[in-house]
């Protein structure tokens, strides 16, 4: 798997979390994201319930064609005019600032961008309309920027390398040294979950004009406009070594609730077994000058809290599990009304 940047990682997460669209695209994006996080082909095939050859084909196609390979295209056509390295370089230059290339203007126009790409030897020739259409297909449009597009964490490389090393320990690729964690959890929150039960989707007989004669129509779930029970939040943990998901339902996503869930994960193993919890930079996960409970608890209980870089939560392996968890375990049920432990099942 080639190296991907934060923009590509966040785009993969959006595809996986989206509730609509092709299931083929969702499965391919899940395989690519897990591979980008360092998981080997055998483990990905087990998680995705497919063959190793299929996983290799998906990764190879993504390396060659980028995000276009994730969307099923069941038709012929001529090959693209520009190769994947060329398209990636065009996209990279378009998202950069002209000042970074020592140019005396503050923004790109299509003509200036096309002239620069030809002058730098990225492409031999490209028209303004062809450049606009290529950028459109690559998900780049001319817009007012409201925030940065990549992680600006000064410790980005250190945090990413640490997460990769912990994943290697969980995958049995390297042996943990003295003082290193033996058990790895990936933790994230999911919600808010509405307490109104939903019917979900299932296989059923055809309704409407094509239904079987004499069969009564399916009952409808009427809309409700009075919901006084509030919402709930799911704290989920993915244990990498055992391929298990754990979850607790909490009324709020606070530091106190996060520590309650961490204590439950700590209770699954003897105190002498060092564990690591990989999570993002959501404020309840952090140790601050005003509230040092997370760091104090971790030090006292033989736990390492490893954080993904800022704006790079796609490095957390549980991201590839949450969409399947919502679809197969939550939608169409009302089990999440009750607090406490919800599940402890094999990975989706």
N, C-alpha and C positions, 0 to 999 in steps of 0.2 A: 504494500500500500504506500503510495507516494505521500509526502508531507502535505497536510492541508492547513490553511490559515483559519483564523477565527471567524471570518465571514462565511467561509464554506462550512465550518463546523456548526455555526448558528443556523445556517440554512438547512442543514441535515436535521437538526433538532426540530425546526419548524415543520418539516415534511413529516417527521415521525409523530409529532404531537397533533397534527391536523386530523380532525375527525372525518373529513370527507376526502374524496379522491380515490385513485386506483390502489387496491391492496398490493398490486405488483410493485408500484412505486414505493409504497411504505416498507415492504419487505426488503427491497434492494437498498433503500436508504438505511435501514437498520443494520444490514450486513456491512455497509461501507463505514458507518459510524463506529461500530464495534471494532472493525479493523483499524480505523484511525486511532482508536484508544489503545491499541496494542494487543488486542485479543487475537490468538492464532486461529487458523482456518478450522481446525477440529472443534474448538470450543464454539466458534460462531455457528458452525453447522448444527451443533447440539442445541444451541439457544434458538436458532431460527427454524429448527425441525426440517432441515433440508440436507442435501448431500454436500460433501466437501468440494466436488467438482463444480457444483452450481455456485458455491461461494467464490471459488477462484475465478469463474467466468465473470461474476458481477464485479469483483474488484479489478480484474484486468480491463473490463469495458469502461469502468469509471476512470481508471488511470489514462485510458486512451481517449475517451470522449467526454469526460466531465459529467455534469449533471444531466446532459442529454441522454446518457445511458440509463438513467433511472426511470425514464418515462417510456412505456411500451409503444413501439412504432411498428405496426404490422403492415408496412407498405414499402415499396421500393423507392428509388430516387438516386440522384447522383451524390457522390461523396461531398463532404463540406469543402469549400474552397480553401479555408485556412485550417491548419493543424491545431490540435489541442494546445501545444506550447505557445503557438502564436496567439490563440484566443485568450489564454491566460495572461500573456504579457500585455495584450491590448487592454484587457480589463484592469490589470494592475496599473498601467500608465494612466488610464482614464480616471481612476479613483485617487490618483496622487495629485499633488499641487504642482503647478508649473514652476513655482519657486524652488522645489526640490530638485529640478533639473537645470537650475540657473537660467531660467527664462524670465524676461522682464514683464510678464503679465500675471494676473492673479487668478484667472480661470480659463478653462479650456473651451474653445468652440470646436465644432466638428471640423472645420477647415484647418485650424491650427493643430488639432490632435492628429488629423490625417497626415499633414505635412511632417510633423514630428516623428510619427511612426515610420514613414518612408525614409526620412533622413537618418534615423537610428538603425535602419535595416531590419526592423521587426517584420515588415511586409514589403513586397516589391511595389505594390500599388493597391489603393483602396479608395473607393468613391465615398462621398459624404453620406449618401443614402445607405450604401452597404455597411458603412461604419455604424450608422445609427441603428440599423436592423440587427447587426451583430451584438452591439451593446444591449439592445432590448432583449435578445435571446439569452444573454448572459446575466440578466437581472440588474442592469445598470441603467439608470435614467438620470436626466438632468433635474436636480431638485435642490431645495434649500436644506443644507445639512443642519440638523438639530443636535447632533452629538457625534462622537467619534465612532468609527466603524470597527476598530480593532482594540484589543486589550492594551491599556496603557499602564498595566501593573509593572512597577520597576523590578519586581521579583518574578516576572513571567517565566523566564527560562528555568529558574530554580524550582518553582512550584510545579511546572509541567514535568520536569525531570523526576521530581519526587513522586508524583502520581504515577508516572510510567514505571518507576522502580517498584512501587507497591503492587502495581498490576502484575509485574513480572514475578514477584513473590507469590501472589495468589495463583498465578498460572503454573507454578512449579518450574519456572524457567531459571530462577536463581534461588539459592538457599539463603534464608534469612541469617544474617550474622548476629552475634551476641548483642542483645538489646534492641533488635529490630522486631517489628510486629510479625506474628505468625498467622493472625486472622485479620482479614480485610473486609470492612463494610463500606458500601457506598450509600449515603443517606441523602434524602431530599424530601421536601414537603409537596403535597399535591392538594389542590383545592382553591377556593372553597367549594365544598360539596353541598348542594342544595338538598334539604331534607324531603322535598317532594319526590315520591317514588315515580320512576319513569318506566313505561312498558318495554323499552328497548326494541331489539329486532330479533326475529326468530323465523324458522321455516314454518309455513302455514299454508292452508288451502287458499286458492285464489278467491278474492272477494270481488264485490262490485258486479258488473254485468257478466263477467265470466265465471261467477261462483256456481257451485253445484246446486241444482234445483232442489228446493225444499229446505235448504240449510239456512238457519237463522244467521243474520249478520253478526259480525264481531262486535262486542261491546266497546264503547268509546270511553276514553279517560277524559273527563271533563276538566277544563281549565280551572285553576283556583287562583284567586287574587288575594287571599288572606293567608299569609305565612308568618306565623309568630314564633316558630320554633328555632329560627336562626339558621346558621350554617355550621358545618364541621370541617375539619382539616385532617388530612391523612399524612402521618409521618411514616415514610417507607424506608426500608433498608434492604439492600441487596448484598448478601454474603457471597463473595466471589468464589471462594474455595469450594463451598458446598452447593452453589447454584440455587440458593433459596431466597425467597422474599419474605420479609417480616413487616408488619404494619400495625400501628395503633391509631385510633380515631381520637382527636383532641378538639376541644371547643375553640381553641385559639392557637396561633403560631407564635408563641413567646419563648423566651429563654428558659423559663421554668419548665414548660412542656417539652422543649427539646432535651433538657437534662433528664427528665423523666424517661424519655425514650432511650437516651443513651445508657441510663442505668439498667434498663431492661436488656439492651444488647450486651452490656458488661456481665450481666447475670447468666448469660448463656454459656460462659466459659469460666474455668477456675481463675482466681485472682492472679495466679502466677503466669497465666498466658497473656502475653502482651497483644493488644488488638489495636487496629488503626481504623479511624472513621474518616472517610473522604467526603467532604461537603463543600458547598459553595460559600460565598461571602455574604450570605443573608445575615442581617444584623444579630438575630438571636443565636447564631453560631459562633460569634466572635467574642474574644476577651477584650474588654475596653478598660479605660482608666477608671470609669465609674462602676463597672460591673465585671469582676474577674472570676465569676463563678465557673465558667466553662474551663478555663485554663487550670484553675485550682483543682476542680474535680478530676480533670484528665491526669494531672500530675500525681494526685493521690491514689488513682485507681489503675495505674499502669496502662494508660490509653494515650495514643497519639492522635491528635486532630490535624488532619492534612487538608489544606484548602486548595481548591482549584484557583487559577489566576482570575482576576477580576474580569467580568464579561466573557468568561470562557468556561461556563458551566457545562458545555458540551463534552468536556473531558471527563465528566462524571458518568460512569458506566450505567448508572440506574436510569439515565435519560432514555435509553433504548428500551426500557422495561415499562415505563409509566403508561404509554399509550395502550399497550396490550393489557396492562393491569386494569385500566379504566374500562376497556371494551369488554373483557371477559369476566371481570370480577365485580364491577360496580354498576355499569349500565344495566337497567332492567331489574335491579334488586332494591330492597330497602334495608339491607343488613347494616348499612353504615349509620343507621339511626342510633344504634347502641354503642356506647363507649367501650373501650377496652381493646383487646387483641382481636384483629379481624382475620388474619390468615398467616400461614407459614407453609408455603407451597414451593414447588420447583419453579425455576425461572421461566418466564414467558418466552 
